[in-house]
């Protein structure tokens, strides 16, 4: 067949068909504890019964006591780790445990079979480098225990032998316990029954029939619909429990269309991490969608912890919080006493295969945990400046004339934008790296038109390759054996957009290298240096596969089954794509690559988005917690399709979505092919004006956005942040998910309800003050305020004590604004002070990194003096850009004079206006070099 639209297999409906996907009751490694209760699960059984085989087996252990014991007499201490055996007391089979101390207050625990039948999969390429280890000092504890301490002695691992348990101790307080619930679970690889029978018959030994029972239970052959998943070496799941003492608030483990704070799971419910193409995903649901980051954070006043579970197979996470009880009766000798009980949250991780490889990030503050995680997996890539502008996309812009008309429409309606996008229809029959000769006969001409306005083009490149002997990409890949294989040794083939397709094996370094080379200008005919890439469908999506993805028995490089590494497949495609764009510029230019599927560490290669959302208010609302969760798990460059990909937004919803999207990192409008056209000027002049204002506000704040991304790149500070990360000791912030901080200076509360006339905004901080970004109205913190909102209102507040750099004029694109002047919005704290930063480089190359060609400035206001000074002496970037406007909010009295002071000693008087009603001082017609030292004195 030539094409295969999603509508042919009923996945292009207005809502996700969950019968296509598994829920926990269908996952073998999770299911068994609920096997007797299935009659109560009528709804869930109908919705998704197969994800749970792993879960099933592990759940059976919940009520059991721990079956593992650490053999402390086996302890050996090497340069990097401390090793010891952990034995199953029932079977006497040993596991090998290793504990590492890692630089930056991180512990690592690895548990593997001591003598596996064959090597078990350990996730490569996610860690940026081999972590630097810190030698742990061992000491004896009580009888039957061992203490491992870092050099400073502040952090300790207290290992209890029987039953096996590890307590993480900080300043003599147990903050985390591992296997305290006895849920360590490790299924050993086995010889297939038929092979074992043959072998034992030859040796005359009795035949072990225990595997027959496993086969009866579906553990060796797991069925879902018409598919049968054969496990060559039997079930191989792993699991472990973690108890977080004193913690009630957990976050992380994207991607789910769920609340920011993790909810308790139960009754066969769990957060699923399994990358899937879920069109129109259901919100407030724990099913796995496009990406997986197996990393969560736990927070309480005074302490933040992180757990990073490095496993790329299907993973399930259970969460159970026991709130604090004021008192409980305990028996102390003959007397019953009352004892206060701390809250506790238990987290159980379960993966289908691989090993247990977990990193414990000990904080203590949120910023420390962000740095610890970035030390392991890398920071957000520094994006090219254009990618922080607005992106216009549709499935599909029909042809070159259509693109030109849309491009002209933005200019005609005075709406800035930076990037035009082309979906799959731009290719010749969905053959990537080609152009449809009728629709786009001269792609370079189109790109030159965009270049003349300093704009860019993004085109799609999916991982499936059309099976076609006349398609050079296919024939070259097939000839070199670069496709994923089926379990019989032939190329894996599945149906996707082009029809019958094979899938590139991006887990192979050779395949990635070859794929990167396809982006060379000589190879990719019609491409230029303004063309960038969008990786879609890379979960991978297989329309007629189990759960619309690849069979787990497919074979990758190194003879690894797909089940071992499913969640990392898309990570590898984005890696190869980013490298290809860098290589085509000979290492000079920063790439832009958007990916739908992702894993821990994907932040190093570009941006992600929340996938196929729907044009409904609830999807606008859920986008906020979804993006906050991505942000705190390392992926700062994230966004949601403005307007909703599926369906037709009403004008009010579209306006509100543009207003929200303007304050989210990745800002793209997108729509599916069967929707009405929705370019910003098609909803009447009033709505066009409102969208224009929202987009222009985005461009006004570009200096601030770019500076925030620099901080994300060098210091792992999330660009958008939940309130609890900025106010970590204020309990009122821990559950807030309808507003967020943009950097440390701006609080944003998007309007997400139709026909809203007011919104309740929580302004945190008992010692903070806040200013309305447009009205300059003043509020004290630690309170909820009712803000009136019209359709033109975007509730944004600047924090007292901050300085935000802005652009004072907006052009057609970021490139057209390079020389436009700057302004500063100075919001004074109650003490009359403020601070801020500004970062500038050429916006597109790696010269900031290799040649230190950048400008990093620090602004401060104290004692009625505003100062601009150097924040990083290593940077050098000559700049003639000027600050022409300064607004100072919260100045309580009108000054008698304002002067500028330069290092050469010259003072110049400055004209000013002062508004007593808003306590705002405005300085205009300035000409202060933003890259030079100067002062502004207010008298």
DAKA-V583575 format. One record per residue. N is the residue number from 1. RES is the residue in one small letter. BURIAL is + if it has 9 or more other C-alpha atoms within 8 Angstrom, else -. Layout:
BEGIN
N/RES/BURIAL ; N/RES/BURIAL
END
This chain:
BEGIN
1/x/- ; 2/x/- ; 3/x/- ; 4/x/+ ; 5/x/- ; 6/x/+ ; 7/x/- ; 8/x/- ; 9/x/+ ; 10/x/- ; 11/x/+ ; 12/x/- ; 13/x/+ ; 14/x/- ; 15/x/- ; 16/x/+ ; 17/x/- ; 18/x/- ; 19/x/- ; 20/x/+ ; 21/x/+ ; 22/x/+ ; 23/x/+ ; 24/x/+ ; 25/x/+ ; 26/x/+ ; 27/x/+ ; 28/x/+ ; 29/x/+ ; 30/x/+ ; 31/x/+ ; 32/x/+ ; 33/x/+ ; 34/x/+ ; 35/x/- ; 36/x/- ; 37/x/- ; 38/x/+ ; 39/x/- ; 40/x/- ; 41/x/- ; 42/x/- ; 43/x/- ; 44/x/+ ; 45/x/+ ; 46/x/- ; 47/x/+ ; 48/x/+ ; 49/x/+ ; 50/x/+ ; 51/x/+ ; 52/x/+ ; 53/x/+ ; 54/x/+ ; 55/x/+ ; 56/x/+ ; 57/x/+ ; 58/x/+ ; 59/x/+ ; 60/x/+ ; 61/x/+ ; 62/x/+ ; 63/x/- ; 64/x/- ; 65/x/- ; 66/x/+ ; 67/x/+ ; 68/x/+ ; 69/x/+ ; 70/x/+ ; 71/x/+ ; 72/x/+ ; 73/x/- ; 74/x/- ; 75/x/+ ; 76/x/- ; 77/x/- ; 78/x/- ; 79/x/- ; 80/x/+ ; 81/x/+ ; 82/x/+ ; 83/x/+ ; 84/x/+ ; 85/x/+ ; 86/x/+ ; 87/x/+ ; 88/x/+ ; 89/x/+ ; 90/x/- ; 91/x/- ; 92/x/- ; 93/x/- ; 94/x/+ ; 95/x/+ ; 96/x/+ ; 97/x/+ ; 98/x/+ ; 99/x/+ ; 100/x/+ ; 101/x/+ ; 102/x/+ ; 103/x/+ ; 104/x/- ; 105/x/+ ; 106/x/+ ; 107/x/+ ; 108/x/+ ; 109/x/+ ; 110/x/+ ; 111/x/+ ; 112/x/+ ; 113/x/+ ; 114/x/- ; 115/x/- ; 116/x/+ ; 117/x/- ; 118/x/- ; 119/x/- ; 120/x/- ; 121/x/+ ; 122/x/- ; 123/x/+ ; 124/x/- ; 125/x/- ; 126/x/- ; 127/x/+ ; 128/x/+ ; 129/x/- ; 130/x/- ; 131/x/- ; 132/x/- ; 133/x/+ ; 134/x/+ ; 135/x/+ ; 136/x/+ ; 137/x/- ; 138/x/- ; 139/x/- ; 140/x/- ; 141/x/+ ; 142/x/- ; 143/x/- ; 144/x/+ ; 145/x/+ ; 146/x/+ ; 147/x/+ ; 148/x/+ ; 149/x/+ ; 150/x/+ ; 151/x/- ; 152/x/- ; 153/x/- ; 154/x/- ; 155/x/+ ; 156/x/+ ; 157/x/+ ; 158/x/+ ; 159/x/+ ; 160/x/+ ; 161/x/+ ; 162/x/+ ; 163/x/+ ; 164/x/+ ; 165/x/+ ; 166/x/+ ; 167/x/+ ; 168/x/+ ; 169/x/+ ; 170/x/+ ; 171/x/- ; 172/x/- ; 173/x/- ; 174/x/+ ; 175/x/+ ; 176/x/+ ; 177/x/+ ; 178/x/+ ; 179/x/+ ; 180/x/+ ; 181/x/+ ; 182/x/+ ; 183/x/+ ; 184/x/+ ; 185/x/+ ; 186/x/- ; 187/x/- ; 188/x/- ; 189/x/+ ; 190/x/- ; 191/x/+ ; 192/x/+ ; 193/x/- ; 194/x/- ; 195/x/- ; 196/x/+ ; 197/x/+ ; 198/x/- ; 199/x/- ; 200/x/+ ; 201/x/+ ; 202/x/- ; 203/x/- ; 204/x/- ; 205/x/- ; 206/x/- ; 207/x/- ; 208/x/- ; 209/x/- ; 210/x/- ; 211/x/- ; 212/x/- ; 213/x/- ; 214/x/+ ; 215/x/+ ; 216/x/- ; 217/x/- ; 218/x/+ ; 219/x/+ ; 220/x/+ ; 221/x/+ ; 222/x/+ ; 223/x/+ ; 224/x/+ ; 225/x/- ; 226/x/- ; 227/x/- ; 228/x/- ; 229/x/+ ; 230/x/- ; 231/x/+ ; 232/x/- ; 233/x/+ ; 234/x/+ ; 235/x/+ ; 236/x/+ ; 237/x/+ ; 238/x/+ ; 239/x/+ ; 240/x/+ ; 241/x/+ ; 242/x/+ ; 243/x/+ ; 244/x/+ ; 245/x/+ ; 246/x/+ ; 247/x/+ ; 248/x/+ ; 249/x/+ ; 250/x/+ ; 251/x/+ ; 252/x/+ ; 253/x/+ ; 254/x/+ ; 255/x/+ ; 256/x/+ ; 257/x/+ ; 258/x/+ ; 259/x/+ ; 260/x/+ ; 261/x/+ ; 262/x/+ ; 263/x/- ; 264/x/- ; 265/x/+ ; 266/x/- ; 267/x/- ; 268/x/+ ; 269/x/+ ; 270/x/+ ; 271/x/+ ; 272/x/+ ; 273/x/+ ; 274/x/+ ; 275/x/+ ; 276/x/+ ; 277/x/+ ; 278/x/+ ; 279/x/+ ; 280/x/+ ; 281/x/+ ; 282/x/- ; 283/x/+ ; 284/x/- ; 285/x/- ; 286/x/+ ; 287/x/+ ; 288/x/+ ; 289/x/+ ; 290/x/+ ; 291/x/+ ; 292/x/+ ; 293/x/+ ; 294/x/+ ; 295/x/+ ; 296/x/+ ; 297/x/+ ; 298/x/+ ; 299/x/+ ; 300/x/+ ; 301/x/- ; 302/x/- ; 303/x/+ ; 304/x/+ ; 305/x/+ ; 306/x/+ ; 307/x/+ ; 308/x/+ ; 309/x/+ ; 310/x/+ ; 311/x/+ ; 312/x/+ ; 313/x/+ ; 314/x/+ ; 315/x/+ ; 316/x/+ ; 317/x/+ ; 318/x/+ ; 319/x/+ ; 320/x/+ ; 321/x/+ ; 322/x/- ; 323/x/- ; 324/x/+ ; 325/x/+ ; 326/x/- ; 327/x/- ; 328/x/+ ; 329/x/- ; 330/x/- ; 331/x/- ; 332/x/- ; 333/x/- ; 334/x/- ; 335/x/- ; 336/x/+ ; 337/x/- ; 338/x/- ; 339/x/+ ; 340/x/- ; 341/x/+ ; 342/x/+ ; 343/x/+ ; 344/x/+ ; 345/x/+ ; 346/x/+ ; 347/x/+ ; 348/x/+ ; 349/x/+ ; 350/x/+ ; 351/x/+ ; 352/x/+ ; 353/x/+ ; 354/x/+ ; 355/x/+ ; 356/x/+ ; 357/x/+ ; 358/x/+ ; 359/x/+ ; 360/x/+ ; 361/x/+ ; 362/x/+ ; 363/x/+ ; 364/x/+ ; 365/x/+ ; 366/x/+ ; 367/x/+ ; 368/x/+ ; 369/x/+ ; 370/x/+ ; 371/x/+ ; 372/x/+ ; 373/x/+ ; 374/x/+ ; 375/x/+ ; 376/x/+ ; 377/x/+ ; 378/x/+ ; 379/x/+ ; 380/x/+ ; 381/x/+ ; 382/x/- ; 383/x/+ ; 384/x/+ ; 385/x/+ ; 386/x/+ ; 387/x/+ ; 388/x/+ ; 389/x/+ ; 390/x/+ ; 391/x/+ ; 392/x/+ ; 393/x/+ ; 394/x/+ ; 395/x/+ ; 396/x/+ ; 397/x/+ ; 398/x/+ ; 399/x/+ ; 400/x/+ ; 401/x/- ; 402/x/+ ; 403/x/+ ; 404/x/+ ; 405/x/- ; 406/x/+ ; 407/x/+ ; 408/x/- ; 409/x/+ ; 410/x/+ ; 411/x/+ ; 412/x/- ; 413/x/- ; 414/x/- ; 415/x/+ ; 416/x/+ ; 417/x/+ ; 418/x/+ ; 419/x/+ ; 420/x/+ ; 421/x/+ ; 422/x/+ ; 423/x/+ ; 424/x/+ ; 425/x/+ ; 426/x/+ ; 427/x/+ ; 428/x/+ ; 429/x/+ ; 430/x/+ ; 431/x/+ ; 432/x/+ ; 433/x/+ ; 434/x/+ ; 435/x/+ ; 436/x/+ ; 437/x/- ; 438/x/- ; 439/x/+ ; 440/x/+ ; 441/x/+ ; 442/x/- ; 443/x/+ ; 444/x/+ ; 445/x/- ; 446/x/+ ; 447/x/+ ; 448/x/- ; 449/x/- ; 450/x/+ ; 451/x/+ ; 452/x/- ; 453/x/+ ; 454/x/+ ; 455/x/+ ; 456/x/+ ; 457/x/+ ; 458/x/+ ; 459/x/+ ; 460/x/+ ; 461/x/+ ; 462/x/+ ; 463/x/+ ; 464/x/+ ; 465/x/+ ; 466/x/+ ; 467/x/+ ; 468/x/- ; 469/x/- ; 470/x/- ; 471/x/+ ; 472/x/- ; 473/x/- ; 474/x/+ ; 475/x/+ ; 476/x/- ; 477/x/+ ; 478/x/+ ; 479/x/- ; 480/x/- ; 481/x/- ; 482/x/+ ; 483/x/+ ; 484/x/+ ; 485/x/+ ; 486/x/+ ; 487/x/- ; 488/x/- ; 489/x/- ; 490/x/- ; 491/x/+ ; 492/x/+ ; 493/x/+ ; 494/x/+ ; 495/x/+ ; 496/x/+ ; 497/x/+ ; 498/x/+ ; 499/x/+ ; 500/x/+ ; 501/x/+ ; 502/x/+ ; 503/x/+ ; 504/x/+ ; 505/x/+ ; 506/x/+ ; 507/x/+ ; 508/x/+ ; 509/x/- ; 510/x/- ; 511/x/+ ; 512/x/+ ; 513/x/+ ; 514/x/- ; 515/x/+ ; 516/x/+ ; 517/x/+ ; 518/x/+ ; 519/x/+ ; 520/x/+ ; 521/x/+ ; 522/x/- ; 523/x/- ; 524/x/+ ; 525/x/- ; 526/x/+ ; 527/x/+ ; 528/x/- ; 529/x/- ; 530/x/+ ; 531/x/+ ; 532/x/+ ; 533/x/+ ; 534/x/+ ; 535/x/+ ; 536/x/+ ; 537/x/+ ; 538/x/+ ; 539/x/+ ; 540/x/+ ; 541/x/+ ; 542/x/+ ; 543/x/+ ; 544/x/+ ; 545/x/+ ; 546/x/+ ; 547/x/- ; 548/x/+ ; 549/x/+ ; 550/x/+ ; 551/x/+ ; 552/x/+ ; 553/x/+ ; 554/x/+ ; 555/x/+ ; 556/x/+ ; 557/x/+ ; 558/x/- ; 559/x/- ; 560/x/+ ; 561/x/+ ; 562/x/+ ; 563/x/+ ; 564/x/+ ; 565/x/+ ; 566/x/+ ; 567/x/+ ; 568/x/+ ; 569/x/+ ; 570/x/+ ; 571/x/+ ; 572/x/+ ; 573/x/+ ; 574/x/+ ; 575/x/+ ; 576/x/+ ; 577/x/+ ; 578/x/+ ; 579/x/+ ; 580/x/+ ; 581/x/+ ; 582/x/+ ; 583/x/+ ; 584/x/+ ; 585/x/+ ; 586/x/- ; 587/x/- ; 588/x/+ ; 589/x/+ ; 590/x/+ ; 591/x/+ ; 592/x/+ ; 593/x/+ ; 594/x/+ ; 595/x/+ ; 596/x/+ ; 597/x/+ ; 598/x/+ ; 599/x/+ ; 600/x/+ ; 601/x/+ ; 602/x/+ ; 603/x/+ ; 604/x/+ ; 605/x/+ ; 606/x/+ ; 607/x/+ ; 608/x/+ ; 609/x/+ ; 610/x/+ ; 611/x/+ ; 612/x/+ ; 613/x/+ ; 614/x/+ ; 615/x/+ ; 616/x/+ ; 617/x/+ ; 618/x/- ; 619/x/+ ; 620/x/+ ; 621/x/+ ; 622/x/+ ; 623/x/+ ; 624/x/+ ; 625/x/+ ; 626/x/+ ; 627/x/+ ; 628/x/+ ; 629/x/+ ; 630/x/+ ; 631/x/+ ; 632/x/+ ; 633/x/+ ; 634/x/+ ; 635/x/+ ; 636/x/+ ; 637/x/+ ; 638/x/+ ; 639/x/+ ; 640/x/+ ; 641/x/+ ; 642/x/+ ; 643/x/+ ; 644/x/+ ; 645/x/+ ; 646/x/+ ; 647/x/+ ; 648/x/+ ; 649/x/+ ; 650/x/- ; 651/x/- ; 652/x/+ ; 653/x/+ ; 654/x/+ ; 655/x/+ ; 656/x/+ ; 657/x/+ ; 658/x/+ ; 659/x/+ ; 660/x/+ ; 661/x/+ ; 662/x/+ ; 663/x/+ ; 664/x/+ ; 665/x/+ ; 666/x/+ ; 667/x/+ ; 668/x/+ ; 669/x/+ ; 670/x/+ ; 671/x/+ ; 672/x/+ ; 673/x/- ; 674/x/- ; 675/x/+ ; 676/x/- ; 677/x/- ; 678/x/- ; 679/x/- ; 680/x/+ ; 681/x/+ ; 682/x/- ; 683/x/+ ; 684/x/- ; 685/x/- ; 686/x/- ; 687/x/+ ; 688/x/+ ; 689/x/- ; 690/x/+ ; 691/x/+ ; 692/x/+ ; 693/x/- ; 694/x/+ ; 695/x/+ ; 696/x/+ ; 697/x/+ ; 698/x/+ ; 699/x/+ ; 700/x/+ ; 701/x/+ ; 702/x/+ ; 703/x/+ ; 704/x/+ ; 705/x/+ ; 706/x/+ ; 707/x/+ ; 708/x/+ ; 709/x/+ ; 710/x/+ ; 711/x/+ ; 712/x/+ ; 713/x/+ ; 714/x/- ; 715/x/- ; 716/x/+ ; 717/x/+ ; 718/x/+ ; 719/x/+ ; 720/x/+ ; 721/x/+ ; 722/x/+ ; 723/x/+ ; 724/x/+ ; 725/x/+ ; 726/x/+ ; 727/x/+ ; 728/x/+ ; 729/x/- ; 730/x/+ ; 731/x/- ; 732/x/- ; 733/x/+ ; 734/x/+ ; 735/x/- ; 736/x/+ ; 737/x/+ ; 738/x/+ ; 739/x/+ ; 740/x/+ ; 741/x/+ ; 742/x/+ ; 743/x/+ ; 744/x/- ; 745/x/+ ; 746/x/+ ; 747/x/+ ; 748/x/+ ; 749/x/+ ; 750/x/+ ; 751/x/+ ; 752/x/+ ; 753/x/- ; 754/x/- ; 755/x/- ; 756/x/+ ; 757/x/- ; 758/x/- ; 759/x/+ ; 760/x/- ; 761/x/+ ; 762/x/- ; 763/x/+ ; 764/x/+ ; 765/x/+ ; 766/x/- ; 767/x/- ; 768/x/+ ; 769/x/+ ; 770/x/+ ; 771/x/+ ; 772/x/+ ; 773/x/+ ; 774/x/- ; 775/x/- ; 776/x/+ ; 777/x/- ; 778/x/+ ; 779/x/- ; 780/x/+ ; 781/x/+ ; 782/x/+ ; 783/x/- ; 784/x/- ; 785/x/- ; 786/x/- ; 787/x/+ ; 788/x/- ; 789/x/+ ; 790/x/- ; 791/x/- ; 792/x/- ; 793/x/- ; 794/x/+ ; 795/x/+ ; 796/x/+ ; 797/x/+ ; 798/x/+ ; 799/x/+ ; 800/x/+ ; 801/x/+ ; 802/x/+ ; 803/x/+ ; 804/x/+ ; 805/x/+ ; 806/x/+ ; 807/x/+ ; 808/x/+ ; 809/x/- ; 810/x/+ ; 811/x/- ; 812/x/+ ; 813/x/+ ; 814/x/+ ; 815/x/+ ; 816/x/+ ; 817/x/+ ; 818/x/- ; 819/x/- ; 820/x/+ ; 821/x/+ ; 822/x/+ ; 823/x/+ ; 824/x/+ ; 825/x/+ ; 826/x/+ ; 827/x/+ ; 828/x/+ ; 829/x/+ ; 830/x/+ ; 831/x/- ; 832/x/+ ; 833/x/+ ; 834/x/+ ; 835/x/+ ; 836/x/+ ; 837/x/+ ; 838/x/+ ; 839/x/+ ; 840/x/+ ; 841/x/+ ; 842/x/- ; 843/x/- ; 844/x/+ ; 845/x/+ ; 846/x/+ ; 847/x/+ ; 848/x/+ ; 849/x/- ; 850/x/- ; 851/x/- ; 852/x/+ ; 853/x/+ ; 854/x/+ ; 855/x/+ ; 856/x/+ ; 857/x/+ ; 858/x/+ ; 859/x/+ ; 860/x/+ ; 861/x/+ ; 862/x/+ ; 863/x/- ; 864/x/+ ; 865/x/+ ; 866/x/+ ; 867/x/+ ; 868/x/+ ; 869/x/+ ; 870/x/+ ; 871/x/- ; 872/x/- ; 873/x/- ; 874/x/- ; 875/x/+ ; 876/x/+ ; 877/x/- ; 878/x/- ; 879/x/- ; 880/x/- ; 881/x/+ ; 882/x/+ ; 883/x/+ ; 884/x/+ ; 885/x/+ ; 886/x/+ ; 887/x/+ ; 888/x/+ ; 889/x/+ ; 890/x/+ ; 891/x/+ ; 892/x/- ; 893/x/- ; 894/x/- ; 895/x/- ; 896/x/- ; 897/x/- ; 898/x/+ ; 899/x/+ ; 900/x/+ ; 901/x/+ ; 902/x/+ ; 903/x/- ; 904/x/- ; 905/x/- ; 906/x/- ; 907/x/- ; 908/x/- ; 909/x/- ; 910/x/+ ; 911/x/- ; 912/x/+ ; 913/x/- ; 914/x/+ ; 915/x/- ; 916/x/+ ; 917/x/- ; 918/x/+ ; 919/x/+ ; 920/x/+ ; 921/x/+ ; 922/x/+ ; 923/x/+ ; 924/x/+ ; 925/x/- ; 926/x/+ ; 927/x/- ; 928/x/+ ; 929/x/+ ; 930/x/+ ; 931/x/+ ; 932/x/- ; 933/x/+ ; 934/x/+ ; 935/x/+ ; 936/x/+ ; 937/x/+ ; 938/x/+ ; 939/x/-
END
